[in-house]
Protein backbone atom coordinates (compact mmCIF):
# COMPACT_ATOMS: atom_id res chain seq x y z
CA UNK A 1 0.00 0.00 0.00
CA UNK A 2 1.46 3.41 -0.96
CA UNK A 3 2.17 5.91 1.78
CA UNK A 4 -0.44 8.63 2.36
CA UNK A 5 0.17 11.89 0.51
CA UNK A 6 1.87 14.65 2.39
CA UNK A 7 0.28 18.01 3.19
CA UNK A 8 -0.64 20.13 0.16
CA UNK A 9 1.89 22.69 -0.99
CA UNK A 10 1.18 26.33 -0.22
CA UNK A 11 1.02 28.95 -2.99
CA UNK A 12 4.29 30.48 -1.86
CA UNK A 13 6.02 27.14 -2.44
CA UNK A 14 4.49 26.84 -5.93
CA UNK A 15 5.08 30.46 -7.02
CA UNK A 16 7.87 31.38 -9.41
CA UNK A 17 9.85 34.26 -7.93
CA UNK A 18 9.76 37.45 -10.03
CA UNK A 19 11.12 40.91 -9.41
CA UNK A 20 9.04 43.90 -8.37
CA UNK A 21 9.73 45.50 -11.76
CA UNK A 22 8.38 42.44 -13.58
CA UNK A 23 5.28 42.41 -11.35
CA UNK A 24 4.70 46.12 -12.05
CA UNK A 25 5.05 45.61 -15.81
CA UNK A 26 2.65 42.66 -15.67
CA UNK A 27 0.02 44.79 -13.89
CA UNK A 28 0.42 47.54 -16.51
CA UNK A 29 0.15 44.99 -19.31
CA UNK A 30 -3.05 43.55 -17.85
CA UNK A 31 -4.53 47.03 -17.37
CA UNK A 32 -3.76 48.05 -20.96
CA UNK A 33 -5.08 44.76 -22.34
CA UNK A 34 -8.35 44.98 -20.40
CA UNK A 35 -8.85 48.63 -21.38
CA UNK A 36 -8.29 47.97 -25.08
CA UNK A 37 -10.51 44.89 -24.93
CA UNK A 38 -13.32 46.97 -23.41
CA UNK A 39 -12.88 49.64 -26.10
CA UNK A 40 -13.03 47.03 -28.87
CA UNK A 41 -15.94 45.14 -27.32
CA UNK A 42 -18.39 48.04 -27.60
CA UNK A 43 -18.24 48.54 -31.40
CA UNK A 44 -18.06 44.79 -31.99
CA UNK A 45 -21.26 44.22 -29.98
CA UNK A 46 -22.92 47.14 -31.77
CA UNK A 47 -22.03 45.63 -35.15
CA UNK A 48 -23.35 42.21 -34.16
CA UNK A 49 -26.56 43.83 -32.88
CA UNK A 50 -27.04 45.73 -36.14
CA UNK A 51 -26.32 42.65 -38.27
CA UNK A 52 -28.45 40.28 -36.18
CA UNK A 53 -31.54 42.52 -35.90
CA UNK A 54 -32.05 44.15 -39.28
CA UNK A 55 -34.62 46.88 -39.56
CA UNK A 56 -37.16 46.76 -42.33
CA UNK A 57 -36.71 49.80 -44.54
CA UNK A 58 -39.41 49.71 -47.19
CA UNK A 59 -38.45 52.11 -50.02
CA UNK A 60 -39.66 52.84 -53.54
CA UNK A 61 -37.66 50.05 -55.12
CA UNK A 62 -39.37 47.60 -52.77
CA UNK A 63 -42.77 49.05 -53.70
CA UNK A 64 -42.10 48.47 -57.41
CA UNK A 65 -40.88 44.93 -56.76
CA UNK A 66 -44.06 44.12 -54.83
CA UNK A 67 -46.27 45.76 -57.47
CA UNK A 68 -44.52 43.80 -60.20
CA UNK A 69 -45.00 40.59 -58.26
CA UNK A 70 -48.67 41.23 -57.54
CA UNK A 71 -49.40 42.23 -61.16
CA UNK A 72 -47.99 39.13 -62.84
CA UNK A 73 -49.39 38.45 -66.30
CA UNK A 74 -52.38 36.09 -66.16
CA UNK A 75 -51.97 32.52 -67.32
CA UNK A 76 -53.55 31.55 -70.62
CA UNK A 77 -57.02 30.19 -70.04
CA UNK A 78 -57.71 26.94 -71.71
CA UNK A 79 -58.86 23.45 -71.02
CA UNK A 80 -57.04 21.85 -68.10
CA UNK A 81 -54.37 19.45 -69.18
CA UNK A 82 -54.77 15.90 -67.87
C-alpha positions as CSV (number, residue, x, y, z in Angstrom):
1,X,0.0,0.0,0.0
2,X,1.5,3.4,-1.0
3,X,2.2,5.9,1.8
4,X,-0.4,8.6,2.4
5,X,0.2,11.9,0.5
6,X,1.9,14.7,2.4
7,X,0.3,18.0,3.2
8,X,-0.6,20.1,0.2
9,X,1.9,22.7,-1.0
10,X,1.2,26.3,-0.2
11,X,1.0,28.9,-3.0
12,X,4.3,30.5,-1.9
13,X,6.0,27.1,-2.4
14,X,4.5,26.8,-5.9
15,X,5.1,30.5,-7.0
16,X,7.9,31.4,-9.4
17,X,9.9,34.3,-7.9
18,X,9.8,37.4,-10.0
19,X,11.1,40.9,-9.4
20,X,9.0,43.9,-8.4
21,X,9.7,45.5,-11.8
22,X,8.4,42.4,-13.6
23,X,5.3,42.4,-11.4
24,X,4.7,46.1,-12.0
25,X,5.1,45.6,-15.8
26,X,2.7,42.7,-15.7
27,X,0.0,44.8,-13.9
28,X,0.4,47.5,-16.5
29,X,0.2,45.0,-19.3
30,X,-3.1,43.5,-17.9
31,X,-4.5,47.0,-17.4
32,X,-3.8,48.1,-21.0
33,X,-5.1,44.8,-22.3
34,X,-8.4,45.0,-20.4
35,X,-8.8,48.6,-21.4
36,X,-8.3,48.0,-25.1
37,X,-10.5,44.9,-24.9
38,X,-13.3,47.0,-23.4
39,X,-12.9,49.6,-26.1
40,X,-13.0,47.0,-28.9
41,X,-15.9,45.1,-27.3
42,X,-18.4,48.0,-27.6
43,X,-18.2,48.5,-31.4
44,X,-18.1,44.8,-32.0
45,X,-21.3,44.2,-30.0
46,X,-22.9,47.1,-31.8
47,X,-22.0,45.6,-35.1
48,X,-23.4,42.2,-34.2
49,X,-26.6,43.8,-32.9
50,X,-27.0,45.7,-36.1
51,X,-26.3,42.6,-38.3
52,X,-28.5,40.3,-36.2
53,X,-31.5,42.5,-35.9
54,X,-32.1,44.2,-39.3
55,X,-34.6,46.9,-39.6
56,X,-37.2,46.8,-42.3
57,X,-36.7,49.8,-44.5
58,X,-39.4,49.7,-47.2
59,X,-38.4,52.1,-50.0
60,X,-39.7,52.8,-53.5
61,X,-37.7,50.1,-55.1
62,X,-39.4,47.6,-52.8
63,X,-42.8,49.1,-53.7
64,X,-42.1,48.5,-57.4
65,X,-40.9,44.9,-56.8
66,X,-44.1,44.1,-54.8
67,X,-46.3,45.8,-57.5
68,X,-44.5,43.8,-60.2
69,X,-45.0,40.6,-58.3
70,X,-48.7,41.2,-57.5
71,X,-49.4,42.2,-61.2
72,X,-48.0,39.1,-62.8
73,X,-49.4,38.5,-66.3
74,X,-52.4,36.1,-66.2
75,X,-52.0,32.5,-67.3
76,X,-53.6,31.5,-70.6
77,X,-57.0,30.2,-70.0
78,X,-57.7,26.9,-71.7
79,X,-58.9,23.5,-71.0
80,X,-57.0,21.8,-68.1
81,X,-54.4,19.4,-69.2
82,X,-54.8,15.9,-67.9
